[in-house]
Amino acid sequence: MDERRDVLRELAGYCLQAKAVSEDAAQSIAQSGVKPTATPAVLISRGRLRDQLAKIGNLPEAEMEKSFRILLALLSIADSRRREVDCANGCTHSWHNWGDDL
């Protein structure tokens, strides 16, 4: 269980690095397929994203899969926007350029 919790916390950190914002909550919930009334969905919808992500990382084991799905969707949304805005003219993010060498 500790490993799963560590993964959630690391994923939350990636969301922040990708510049996720509170306004991404509704889309990430919809994309994840998690019910909007689920605890991680409610938390992510309550503003101050950094604080809410920390709370999600501490939820009980029964909420971990839903949390993972929401955070993965949030990262996808934030990173897609970052690619379009910040990296439109190229960037040095290895995860954006890994396929260029293939």
Residue pairs with C-beta under 8 A, 6 or more apart in sequence:
1 61
1 64
4 61
4 64
4 68
5 57
5 58
5 64
7 68
8 56
8 57
8 64
8 67
8 68
8 71
9 57
11 68
11 71
11 72
11 75
12 53
12 54
12 56
12 57
12 71
14 75
15 49
15 53
15 71
15 74
15 75
15 78
16 49
16 50
16 53
18 75
18 78
18 79
18 82
19 78
19 81
19 82
19 86
20 49
20 74
20 75
20 77
20 78
21 49
21 78
22 45
22 47
22 48
22 49
24 74
24 77
24 78
25 41
25 44
25 45
25 49
25 74
26 45
27 73
27 77
28 44
28 70
28 71
28 73
28 74
28 76
28 77
29 36
29 41
29 44
29 45
29 70
29 73
31 73
31 76
31 77
32 41
32 66
32 69
32 70
32 72
32 73
33 69
34 40
34 41
34 66
34 69
34 70
35 41
36 42
36 45
38 63
38 66
39 59
39 63
39 66
40 56
40 59
40 63
40 66
40 67
40 70
40 71
41 66
41 70
43 52
43 55
43 56
43 59
44 52
44 53
44 56
44 70
44 74
46 52
53 71
56 63
56 67
56 70
56 71
57 67
59 67
83 96
87 93
87 96
91 97
